[in-house]
Amino acid sequence: MRSLAIISTLSLFLTAVFAPQFVAAQTTGPLRIEITEGVIEPMPIAAPAFVAENTAAQQLADDLAQVVVSDLVGSGIFRAIPRKAQISGISNFDAPIQFSDWKAINAQALITGSVSVRLSGKIAVKFRLFDVFAQTALGEGLQFVGTRADWRRMAHKVADSVYSRLTGEKSYFDSRVVFVSETGPKNARLKRLAMMDYDGANLQFLTDDRSLVLAPRFSPDNSRVLYTSYETGVPHVFLLNLKTMRRKKIGALQGMMFAPRFSPDGKTALVSLSDRGNTDIYSINLASGKQTRLTSSPSIETAPSYSPDGKQIVFESDRAGSQQIYVMAASGGEARRISFGNGRYGTPVWSPRGDLVAFTMMNKGRFHIGVMRLDGSEERLLTSSFLDEGPTWSPNGRVLMFFRQTRGADGAPSLYSVDISGRNLKRVNVAGFGSDPSWSGLLK
Amino acid sequence: MKTGIYISGFGHIALLGWLLIGGFLLSQRKPPTMTVSSVTIVSPEAFAALTSNAPAPDTAIGQPKPPQIDAASPDRPKPEDAPRLNGAGAALKVQEPSKSPDLSAITSSIKTKAQTVLADMPEPSAPDAPGVTLLVPTDPIAARDNTGIKVPDRLAIVTPPEPSSPRVDTTPAPAPDPSAEKSNLTQKATVPDAAATKAIPKTTAKAPEQASTRIVPESNTKTSPRAPVRSSRPKGRPRDLAKRVNTASQIEKALAQAQAGGKTGPKPAVAASKAAPSGPPLTISEKDGLRLAVENRWNLGSLSSDAMRVTVTVGFSLGRDGKPLPGTIRLISSTDASNAASKQAYEAARRAILLSGAKGFDLPAQKYEHWRDIEMTFNPEKMRIK
């Protein structure tokens, strides 16, 4: 009883002492609000037609602006305000910006640019980026100079700069994709290597259609391509130099060689070799041809992919009875399983950021493209269809490209891209069919 | 033989003569009894009050009557004017201190007491009052309150009933020791401190400061049969509170009333809010309106994965039109050391504030002081991709 009285007295005293201070602190300080819910929607931007500084640049100015807008809108992060909704245009690149006009149409960012064609035939593209509501410029203005043939790349460069300044991360517009272009009916499909800009433009074929080709992979410096070809009758891995367009067969191993992948330094290739019913992973030094066996289990190990630092390898194996994903040291040795979900997992690819692994998952007759962390956590499936396969990472690790095969006798593969959040799933605009994409790094 | 008779006769005559004359002489030599008679002049109430170390609350408050102190404070009172308490001074006034050594001890004591009373009177606070006890009533006070004053059924400081027996001892003081020697020390009359007397009038005129914000009338305590002797366990929060208060508006109204003030509300909060911005604070719905307006404009779609892991706190000020004041938006803190990610997170937050406040937030103008300065924490944890 006595202690209770003491406690009551003490409580009253403390309340009397501190409660007023607490209340005072609550009422005298600034109003504090916590925001925990937001929206995820494209940011509205305005990109009026670029200013043509001479008549020769008239068409280029319009085309450049359209490519810039297409890049930004295609990312799913930005939304372009139609030009007809814009109150005022930009007629002089150096004139002051009437922010009120752009603020009125709710544009959060404004891109202005100009294009000029010089006497040498080169074109110069200048641009500036503005924060409309802050009424300030975002970074310095930039200028790119190149040949007329490179105008799309210059447009991609402008879009990359805008993307990086507004999102704070690297972009991926000025990049390329190598893939297998397919033509013809399903039972007589012709396949050949092709390369294009990330958006499907500037398509060019790298091989003819006389032999079946599979799984092309860009080198880290974007100058070479590893791919699998049946031109010798059995699948084997070739190295194609994109500058000289010369190719060579790598390795001297007997058996079927496929699923090549470059190391981060571009000096080594990982391949899968199937010999007498067993498939294992090997590394091949591209300069010396030295071969090293990395796995030796009686199961099937294939689809290897280096980590960005080159110290680890992620691959698929059925050593546990079903197709799952494992990680081991780049020099081989003990592997640990990281996939534990329902279904079978394959074609793992390490993210250029190093934090995620993209994969193909097969479950209950459907295919999914998904990502997971290196410990197998936070697995999420991004797509679902009759056949989705072959994911490849964008240079910034934010977007995945893969191919989707449609069902039926007329089924054909097409290239798709999706954000790692699962949003902005869209088909890549490619002439013909396409499969096995491999995204390059950002071009220099 | 006759010689003996003569001697005997002379002796008897002398004895008779001494008896006749000696009684008168003896009556002249009686020890002075004035000291005893003088002491009895002081009234028992005054004597008890002045010699008591712990005066009763009403005595302590009522003793220094303003007229007397005011009369003494402007000019230094004469020694014989100083002790004018309860009529005791009437007897003392007729005696000069220097000429009444037998009374010097008492008068000195009275003067000292008088000065002590004057000096100690200014702040007769409740805790100093004897017998005031901090207790929790067994039953709610409100249930026993018949004065019409609404008293919450919580803790209160309750004064105990006055003692039925008088605090002044009516027994006469014993006579001083006759063998005590007279003191030759001349003691000057004590002059009240002017500084002390100046502070007295204001304090004596008002009631003692309440240690509790609840009013506990003394009349009630007198009629109370007994003081509460034990504390009751505080009532738990009702489980069906949400059912009792059906709508958010009722909750807001209750909160606004409780925080804004009234005299019936919790007094500590009211006292503390005196330093806060005037007027009632924002209600929950008003805060929600502000929060929702910003959330609808907080677009995380353009944030990088790193920026999606950053929580930023942004401070800004609003004009009376509810629009963010230019130049006041600033980053206060960030959970990430990466400048790039923090910058992106801050930019998204800043855009949300500017966009949502472009036409002015819908906030009550009369509560401007409450929403003039705002700190918003943007936490994307729920929006993060997992």
Interface residues (C-beta under 8 A of the other chain):
Chain A: M1 L4 A5 S8 T9 L12 T15 A16 A19 P20 Q21 F22 V23 A24 T27 T28 G29 P30 L31 R32 I33 E34 I35 T36 E37 G38 V39 I40 E41 P42 M43 G76 I77 F78 K103 N106 Q108 D131 F133 A134 L166 T167 G168 E169 R353 E378 R380 R398 I420 S421
Chain B: L134 V136 L155 R230 S231 Q259 P268 A269 A271 A272 S273 A275 A276 P277 P281 L282 K287 L290 R291 V294 E295 N296 R297 W298 N299 L300 G301 S302 L303 S304 S305 D306 A307 G315 A340 A341 K343 Q344 E347 A349 R350 R351 A352 L354 L355 A358 H370 W371 D373 I374 E375 M376 T377 F378 N379 P380 E381 K382 M383 I385 K386
